[in-house]
Amino acid sequence: MKISDLMHTTDRFLSLEFFPPKGQTEWPSFFKQVNQLAGLNPLFVSVTYGAGGKTQDNTLEIASSVHEQFGLTTMSHLTCVGAEKKGLAEYIDKLLDAGIENILALRGDMPSAGAPDVWTDFSYASDLVQFVKKRWPEVCVGTACYPDAHPESSSIEEDLEWTRHKLSTGSDFAITQLFFDVRRYQDLVLRLRALQINTPIIPGVLPVLSMQSLNRILALCGANIPLKLYLELQTAYETGGDKAVRAKGVEIARGQIKELLALGAPGIHLYTLNNADICLEILTDLPMLDG
Ligand code: FAD
C-alpha cells in the first residue's frame, strides 16, 4: 500500500522507524522487537539506509522481511549521496518486486573526506525525488525536513526555501528530524503553509534512553534540545542514574506527542531505536493513535 493513500484514511496515526541490525545474529531479536510493536497497528514502518555504510545492504532484506512477515506497510529510506542512477534504479526495482511502494528520499550525510567526487548523479534529495517520480510515478515518496533547520544551512530562511523546493518537486509527505521544542515544529509547518505548501509534515519523536545515547544522537544529527530540558535530564541522571533518565525520557516523549496531536499533526513518527519496551511505555494509554 502507498502511505499517501493510507494517510487519507485516518486523522492521527502512528508510524515507526527501525534501523537494520548490523549482524545476522541480531536479526531474531530485532524481529522480536518488530513483532511486539506490530500490535500497535502502525500505519507504516520505515527502515533506515546507511549512506555508504554496510547496513545499506541489509535495508532491502530487512524491509522485505518486515513487510512479508508482519504484513506491515513498509517504507525503505534511500540516500543518493555518491550514488549512481543505475544502482539506485536496481534497488528501487527490487523494492517494487518485494511489494514495497514507499521510499524516503534522502541525500544522506556528506562523507567527512570531502565532497567533490561523491557528487555524481545527484546533488540533493530533491534530485532523487524527481528521479523516482519520473521513472516510477506509482511510488510514494517522502522526504526529510528539519524543525531546527538542517545543520549545513546558513539560515532558517535558506533551509525553509530548500525545504519548500524539495516538497514542491513531488514529495508526498515529509518526516521531521527529531526535535524537542514543539514550537519549532509548529513554526516550520506554519511557514510552509504560508508558502502554499500543504504537504503533510509528520513529526519525528525520539525517546531518550540515556544521556549517553542522547548525546551521541544529538552530535550526529545536529538537532537542538532546550537547555532547561537537558538540565532536567542531567539532574535525573545525577539523582537516579540511567533508570531515572529513561523515566524522564518517557515523560518528555508523551508530553511531546500530546502537544503535537493537539496542534493537528497528522500522526507521530516514533524513532523506535529498535527498542519495543520504551515505545510501548511511551504509547501506553495515549488514546489518540488510530493505527
Ligand atoms: P537535502 O534535502 O538534500 O538537504 C541537504 C542540505 O542542502 C540542507 O542544508 C538543505 O537546506 C540544502 N539544500 C537542499 N537543496 C538544495 C539546493 N538545491 N541547493 C542548495 N542547497 C540545498 N541518513 C541516512 O544516511 N540514512 C537514513 O536512513 C536517514 N534517515 C533519515 C530520516 C529522517 C526522517 C531524517 C530527518 C533524516 C534522515 N537521515 C538519514 C539523515 C539525512 O540523510 C541527513 O540529515 C542529510 O544531511 C540531509 O539529507 P536530506 O535528504 O535532508 O538532504
Boltz pocket constraint, residues with backbone or C-beta under 6 A from the ligand:
constraints:
  - pocket:
      binder: B
      contacts: [[A, 47], [A, 48], [A, 49], [A, 50], [A, 51], [A, 77], [A, 78], [A, 79], [A, 104], [A, 105], [A, 106], [A, 107], [A, 108], [A, 109], [A, 110], [A, 123], [A, 124], [A, 125], [A, 126], [A, 143], [A, 144], [A, 145], [A, 150], [A, 151], [A, 152], [A, 153], [A, 158], [A, 159], [A, 162], [A, 163], [A, 166], [A, 175], [A, 176], [A, 177], [A, 178], [A, 204], [A, 221]]
      max_distance: 6.0
